[in-house]
Amino acid sequence: MQQKLHVKVGDTVKVITGESKDKEGKVLVIDRKKMRALVEGVNIVKKHTKPSATDPQGGIVEKESSIHISNLMLVHKGQATRTGRKVNAEGKIVRYSKKSGEEIK
């Protein structure tokens, strides 16, 4: 069974610890097995690439690297917040912001 996570693809998140601390970005990919997420503009690494047909020049390319999910906090209405789950009026389980108590769409 897959573990439920506090972030989903498309969420805006804030990095709470590490080299990229206080940076915000959108979640692009989540790897549930390794508990890591790829966040836009966060945890940039330099990768040395050989010349190839697609990239005849080669050289050093900067790209995002994954970051552990425990180092991310969801941003809701401009503020980083912890999240919880509750059953709404329609009987569906939804995420909610623990800071404001509102549902997260």
KERO-323358 format. One line per field, with one value per atom (N, C-alpha, C): residue number from 1; atom name; x, y, z. Coordinates in pm, 1 decimal, padded with zeros to 6 digits. Layout:
// residues N
pos: NUM	...
site: CA	...
east: X	...
north: Y	...
up: Z	...
// end
This chain:
// residues 105
pos: 1	1	1	2	2	2	3	3	3	4	4	4	5	5	5	6	6	6	7	7	7	8	8	8	9	9	9	10	10	10	11	11	11	12	12	12	13	13	13	14	14	14	15	15	15	16	16	16	17	17	17	18	18	18	19	19	19	20	20	20	21	21	21	22	22	22	23	23	23	24	24	24	25	25	25	26	26	26	27	27	27	28	28	28	29	29	29	30	30	30	31	31	31	32	32	32	33	33	33	34	34	34	35	35	35	36	36	36	37	37	37	38	38	38	39	39	39	40	40	40	41	41	41	42	42	42	43	43	43	44	44	44	45	45	45	46	46	46	47	47	47	48	48	48	49	49	49	50	50	50	51	51	51	52	52	52	53	53	53	54	54	54	55	55	55	56	56	56	57	57	57	58	58	58	59	59	59	60	60	60	61	61	61	62	62	62	63	63	63	64	64	64	65	65	65	66	66	66	67	67	67	68	68	68	69	69	69	70	70	70	71	71	71	72	72	72	73	73	73	74	74	74	75	75	75	76	76	76	77	77	77	78	78	78	79	79	79	80	80	80	81	81	81	82	82	82	83	83	83	84	84	84	85	85	85	86	86	86	87	87	87	88	88	88	89	89	89	90	90	90	91	91	91	92	92	92	93	93	93	94	94	94	95	95	95	96	96	96	97	97	97	98	98	98	99	99	99	100	100	100	101	101	101	102	102	102	103	103	103	104	104	104	105	105	105
site: N	CA	C	N	CA	C	N	CA	C	N	CA	C	N	CA	C	N	CA	C	N	CA	C	N	CA	C	N	CA	C	N	CA	C	N	CA	C	N	CA	C	N	CA	C	N	CA	C	N	CA	C	N	CA	C	N	CA	C	N	CA	C	N	CA	C	N	CA	C	N	CA	C	N	CA	C	N	CA	C	N	CA	C	N	CA	C	N	CA	C	N	CA	C	N	CA	C	N	CA	C	N	CA	C	N	CA	C	N	CA	C	N	CA	C	N	CA	C	N	CA	C	N	CA	C	N	CA	C	N	CA	C	N	CA	C	N	CA	C	N	CA	C	N	CA	C	N	CA	C	N	CA	C	N	CA	C	N	CA	C	N	CA	C	N	CA	C	N	CA	C	N	CA	C	N	CA	C	N	CA	C	N	CA	C	N	CA	C	N	CA	C	N	CA	C	N	CA	C	N	CA	C	N	CA	C	N	CA	C	N	CA	C	N	CA	C	N	CA	C	N	CA	C	N	CA	C	N	CA	C	N	CA	C	N	CA	C	N	CA	C	N	CA	C	N	CA	C	N	CA	C	N	CA	C	N	CA	C	N	CA	C	N	CA	C	N	CA	C	N	CA	C	N	CA	C	N	CA	C	N	CA	C	N	CA	C	N	CA	C	N	CA	C	N	CA	C	N	CA	C	N	CA	C	N	CA	C	N	CA	C	N	CA	C	N	CA	C	N	CA	C	N	CA	C	N	CA	C	N	CA	C	N	CA	C	N	CA	C	N	CA	C	N	CA	C	N	CA	C	N	CA	C	N	CA	C	N	CA	C	N	CA	C	N	CA	C
east: 00084.3	00000.0	00088.0	00049.1	00124.5	00098.1	00203.0	00190.0	00129.8	00038.9	-00019.2	00082.7	00095.5	00192.1	00120.3	00190.0	00130.3	00141.0	00214.3	00225.5	00183.6	00135.4	00096.3	00165.4	00167.6	00223.4	00139.9	00207.5	00137.5	00125.9	00150.5	00146.1	00265.0	00245.1	00355.4	00407.9	00539.9	00599.8	00715.9	00751.1	00864.8	00963.5	01092.6	01196.0	01225.0	01219.1	01234.0	01372.6	01454.9	01590.2	01681.0	01809.9	01906.9	01963.0	02036.2	02105.1	02007.5	01890.7	01790.6	01685.1	01717.3	01621.0	01552.9	01422.4	01337.0	01303.6	01346.5	01308.1	01171.9	01094.1	00963.2	00959.5	00877.4	00863.1	00747.2	00718.3	00607.8	00661.6	00588.7	00629.2	00604.7	00711.4	00701.4	00679.2	00754.8	00749.4	00765.8	00697.8	00715.7	00754.2	00859.0	00900.5	00861.7	00752.8	00700.4	00790.2	00860.2	00947.2	01064.1	01125.9	01240.1	01199.7	01070.0	01016.4	01085.7	01100.7	01167.2	01078.5	01097.5	01020.0	01113.5	01076.1	01149.3	01073.2	01138.5	01073.0	01138.8	01055.1	01099.9	01188.7	01312.1	01402.7	01468.3	01458.4	01512.8	01614.2	01719.9	01823.0	01890.1	01940.1	02004.1	02143.3	02171.8	02302.7	02362.2	02494.8	02563.9	02598.5	02555.6	02578.9	02668.0	02776.7	02869.2	02816.9	02793.0	02738.5	02837.0	02842.5	02926.7	02854.7	02927.2	02861.9	02784.2	02664.4	02581.2	02510.1	02427.5	02354.3	02256.9	02192.0	02097.0	02166.8	02282.5	02359.3	02503.9	02530.7	02663.9	02775.1	02740.7	02841.1	02884.2	02788.2	02819.0	02839.7	02915.1	02947.5	02875.1	02864.5	02804.4	02661.2	02567.5	02425.5	02375.0	02299.4	02237.9	02095.6	02060.6	01925.0	01884.0	01752.8	01701.2	01729.4	01759.5	01775.1	01662.2	01633.3	01522.2	01560.1	01458.1	01475.5	01380.2	01421.5	01338.3	01209.4	01100.7	00968.4	00957.4	01033.3	01026.8	01084.0	01159.8	01217.5	01127.7	01006.5	00913.7	00791.3	00740.2	00619.6	00525.7	00400.6	00302.0	00276.7	00263.5	00231.6	00085.0	00007.1	-00135.9	-00164.3	-00212.2	-00241.0	-00119.2	-00001.6	00120.2	00193.1	00139.6	00203.5	00232.3	00349.2	00381.7	00297.2	00239.1	00150.2	00164.0	00138.2	00127.5	-00010.0	-00023.9	-00150.8	-00205.2	-00336.3	-00403.1	-00509.3	-00576.6	-00685.2	-00810.7	-00923.1	-01051.8	-01159.5	-01272.8	-01385.0	-01470.7	-01498.8	-01579.4	-01728.6	-01812.5	-01958.2	-02007.0	-01937.0	-01977.6	-01927.0	-01851.7	-01800.3	-01666.5	-01602.8	-01471.3	-01360.7	-01248.5	-01133.4	-01056.6	-01035.8	-00967.1	-00851.9	-00754.2	-00644.4	-00690.7	-00642.0	-00673.1	-00549.7	-00547.3	-00436.9	-00455.2	-00352.4	-00362.5	-00348.9	-00293.0	-00275.7	-00407.1	-00482.5	-00607.2	-00731.9	-00717.3	-00832.0	-00908.9	-00866.6	-00938.4	-00897.7	-00990.9	-00961.7	-00861.0	-00775.9	-00678.9	-00729.6	-00746.9	-00799.2	-00688.6
north: -00119.8	00000.0	00125.1	00223.5	00348.2	00434.2	00498.2	00585.2	00719.0	00771.5	00903.7	01010.1	01110.4	01216.5	01348.9	01445.0	01575.3	01668.7	01627.0	01708.8	01627.0	01697.4	01634.6	01707.5	01646.5	01711.1	01835.6	01948.4	02073.6	02165.0	02112.8	02196.0	02291.3	02408.0	02498.8	02463.3	02443.5	02402.8	02494.3	02494.1	02571.0	02471.9	02492.9	02407.7	02459.3	02369.1	02413.3	02387.4	02309.1	02284.2	02245.1	02259.0	02220.7	02340.2	02311.8	02415.8	02511.9	02462.2	02543.8	02599.1	02614.2	02658.4	02789.2	02800.1	02916.6	02939.3	02851.8	02865.1	02801.1	02857.1	02801.8	02759.6	02660.4	02613.6	02517.0	02478.8	02387.3	02245.0	02148.6	02007.9	01956.3	01902.3	01851.9	01701.0	01627.3	01480.8	01433.4	01324.1	01263.4	01117.0	01073.4	00933.4	00877.3	00803.0	00752.4	00645.1	00569.3	00464.1	00523.2	00628.5	00691.3	00808.0	00843.8	00955.3	01087.4	01111.1	01231.8	01301.5	01433.5	01513.2	01603.2	01628.8	01721.2	01852.9	01959.3	02089.2	02189.2	02266.8	02364.8	02471.6	02486.5	02591.5	02566.9	02445.3	02414.7	02301.4	02305.1	02201.7	02186.3	02298.2	02299.2	02235.6	02141.3	02076.8	02096.9	02089.5	02101.0	01961.5	01929.9	01797.9	01812.3	01736.4	01739.9	01643.8	01694.2	01610.1	01597.7	01478.3	01454.5	01508.6	01547.0	01586.4	01468.8	01497.2	01393.1	01452.8	01372.9	01420.6	01531.4	01518.4	01620.5	01744.2	01723.6	01835.1	01825.9	01878.0	01860.7	01933.1	02035.9	02111.4	02039.0	01975.2	01914.0	02022.4	01992.4	02093.2	02072.4	02179.6	02173.5	02226.4	02145.1	02179.9	02190.3	02295.1	02307.5	02253.8	02166.5	02111.9	02085.1	02066.3	02039.0	01894.7	01874.3	01740.9	01718.9	01593.1	01565.7	01603.6	01625.3	01663.3	01578.0	01541.5	01452.9	01523.9	01448.3	01505.6	01564.7	01509.9	01562.5	01703.1	01746.4	01880.2	01981.8	01942.2	02030.2	02058.3	02181.6	02221.2	02286.2	02249.9	02302.0	02450.3	02526.8	02669.2	02686.7	02743.8	02768.0	02915.7	02984.8	03129.0	03208.2	03173.6	03248.7	03213.1	03121.4	03083.6	02934.4	02896.7	02756.0	02701.9	02583.7	02528.5	02377.3	02323.5	02179.0	02139.6	02012.5	01967.8	01851.1	01836.3	01724.0	01671.6	01564.0	01508.2	01502.3	01534.9	01522.3	01490.9	01442.9	01411.0	01536.1	01577.0	01697.5	01663.4	01761.3	01744.9	01638.8	01622.5	01523.0	01382.6	01367.7	01237.4	01202.1	01298.6	01274.6	01315.9	01245.3	01282.4	01391.0	01504.8	01618.3	01663.9	01731.0	01790.4	01926.6	01963.7	02097.1	02158.2	02290.6	02365.4	02369.8	02329.6	02334.0	02475.5	02565.7	02703.5	02778.5	02762.1	02837.8	02751.3	02620.5	02530.2	02513.8	02579.5	02572.6	02449.9	02405.5	02295.5	02339.9	02247.6	02275.8	02210.6	02290.1	02237.5	02172.7
up: 00000.0	00000.0	00000.0	-00079.7	-00087.8	00035.2	00083.8	00200.2	00158.6	00238.9	00212.7	00249.9	00165.1	00187.5	00208.3	00268.4	00293.8	00174.5	00070.2	-00051.6	-00172.4	-00275.4	-00400.9	-00514.4	-00631.9	-00750.0	-00780.2	-00803.5	-00831.5	-00710.9	-00589.9	-00468.8	-00466.6	-00405.7	-00378.0	-00239.9	-00231.4	-00104.8	-00069.1	00058.8	00109.2	00170.2	00143.5	00200.9	00341.9	00440.7	00579.3	00636.4	00567.7	00616.1	00500.7	00521.8	00420.3	00346.3	00238.9	00163.0	00094.7	00055.4	-00015.2	00079.8	00208.4	00309.0	00269.0	00295.7	00271.2	00123.9	00033.6	-00106.5	-00127.0	-00220.2	-00252.3	-00397.6	-00427.0	-00564.4	-00575.6	-00698.6	-00727.0	-00737.2	-00680.3	-00685.9	-00827.5	-00889.9	-01026.6	-01029.9	-00947.7	-00946.0	-00802.7	-00767.2	-00634.9	-00653.3	-00582.4	-00580.8	-00444.4	-00440.0	-00312.7	-00250.8	-00334.4	-00282.4	-00203.8	-00258.6	-00193.6	-00104.8	-00103.1	-00023.3	-00060.7	-00190.9	-00238.6	-00341.1	-00353.6	-00448.5	-00528.0	-00652.0	-00737.4	-00734.4	-00686.2	-00670.7	-00764.6	-00833.3	-00932.4	-00868.0	-00918.6	-00872.7	-00737.8	-00684.9	-00552.3	-00565.2	-00483.0	-00479.7	-00616.6	-00670.3	-00801.4	-00790.8	-00881.3	-00886.6	-01025.5	-01033.1	-01161.5	-01209.4	-01332.2	-01388.8	-01511.6	-01515.2	-01629.4	-01735.4	-01857.3	-01963.4	-02078.4	-02135.3	-02252.2	-02375.4	-02476.3	-02601.2	-02660.6	-02710.8	-02771.3	-02892.1	-02957.1	-03075.0	-03036.6	-02920.8	-02877.8	-02822.9	-02759.8	-02703.2	-02753.0	-02875.5	-02934.5	-02857.5	-02780.2	-02706.4	-02578.8	-02510.0	-02380.6	-02276.3	-02171.8	-02071.9	-01940.4	-01863.8	-01730.6	-01737.6	-01692.5	-01695.5	-01552.0	-01522.2	-01389.1	-01396.4	-01302.8	-01298.9	-01155.3	-01135.1	-01001.2	-00963.3	-00836.8	-00782.2	-00681.4	-00651.3	-00559.8	-00416.9	-00336.1	-00196.2	-00113.0	00007.4	00090.2	00130.1	00130.6	00156.8	00297.6	00393.0	00529.7	00539.5	00438.6	00437.8	00368.8	00332.1	00261.2	00346.0	00333.8	00404.6	00303.7	00307.1	00213.8	00237.3	00128.8	00139.1	00101.5	00194.5	00172.2	00197.4	00095.7	00103.6	00148.9	00093.0	00119.5	00247.2	00326.4	00452.3	00455.1	00506.0	00524.0	00639.3	00619.4	00720.6	00727.5	00846.9	00859.1	00805.9	00767.7	00712.1	00792.3	00785.8	00848.3	00753.8	00792.8	00712.5	00796.6	00731.6	00800.2	00697.9	00745.1	00657.6	00644.3	00518.6	00497.3	00494.8	00463.0	00465.5	00366.8	00254.0	00153.5	00186.1	00295.5	00335.1	00272.6	00206.7	00146.0	00242.3	00237.0	00319.0	00244.7	00310.7	00248.6	00337.7	00275.8	00352.0	00402.0	00519.7	00570.3	00633.2	00636.3	00694.2	00844.7	00918.1	01063.8	01115.8	01033.7	01076.8	01070.3	00958.5	00942.1	00958.9	00950.8	00963.6	00834.3	00725.7	00598.2	00518.4	00430.4	00339.0	00234.6	00193.9	00088.0	-00038.7	-00141.2	-00268.4	-00346.6
// end
